[in-house]
Amino acid sequence: MADIDKLNEDERLLAELGYKQELNRSWSGFHNFAISFSIISILAGCFTTFGVA
């Protein structure tokens, strides 16, 4: 219970609700593929419509 006294207000509320404050920053292979595919699709669309303008 001594650890809860050291937490700020947000962390204390999360602890009371049964959660701990954490940030997961891991990507799977699918996430990497999806982001790369989205960027390539946007660039392909820009280049193909550049001549129309």
C-alpha positions as CSV (number, residue, x, y, z in Angstrom):
1,M,0.0,0.0,0.0
2,A,3.0,2.3,0.4
3,D,3.6,2.3,-3.4
4,I,0.1,3.8,-4.0
5,D,1.1,6.8,-1.8
6,K,3.9,7.7,-4.3
7,L,1.6,7.7,-7.3
8,N,0.1,10.8,-8.9
9,E,-3.6,11.3,-9.2
10,D,-4.0,9.6,-12.6
11,E,-1.9,6.6,-11.6
12,R,-3.8,6.3,-8.3
13,L,-7.1,6.2,-10.1
14,L,-5.9,3.5,-12.5
15,A,-4.6,1.5,-9.5
16,E,-7.9,1.7,-7.8
17,L,-9.6,0.5,-11.0
18,G,-7.1,-2.4,-11.2
19,Y,-4.9,-1.2,-14.0
20,K,-1.3,0.0,-14.1
21,Q,-0.1,2.8,-16.3
22,E,1.8,1.4,-19.3
23,L,2.4,2.0,-23.0
24,N,2.9,-0.9,-25.3
25,R,5.0,0.2,-28.3
26,S,5.5,-3.1,-30.1
27,W,4.6,-3.7,-33.8
28,S,4.0,-7.0,-35.4
29,G,4.9,-7.8,-39.0
30,F,1.3,-7.2,-40.0
31,H,1.3,-3.7,-38.5
32,N,4.5,-2.8,-40.4
33,F,3.1,-4.2,-43.7
34,A,-0.2,-2.3,-43.2
35,I,1.6,1.1,-42.6
36,S,4.0,0.5,-45.5
37,F,1.1,-0.5,-47.9
38,S,-0.9,2.6,-46.9
39,I,2.0,4.9,-47.6
40,I,2.8,3.3,-51.0
41,S,-0.9,3.5,-52.0
42,I,-1.1,7.2,-51.2
43,L,2.1,7.9,-53.2
44,A,0.9,5.9,-56.1
45,G,-2.4,7.8,-56.1
46,C,-0.5,11.1,-56.0
47,F,1.8,10.2,-58.9
48,T,-1.0,8.9,-61.1
49,T,-3.2,12.0,-60.7
50,F,-0.4,14.5,-61.0
51,G,-0.7,14.5,-64.7
52,V,-4.4,15.2,-64.6
53,A,-3.9,18.5,-62.7
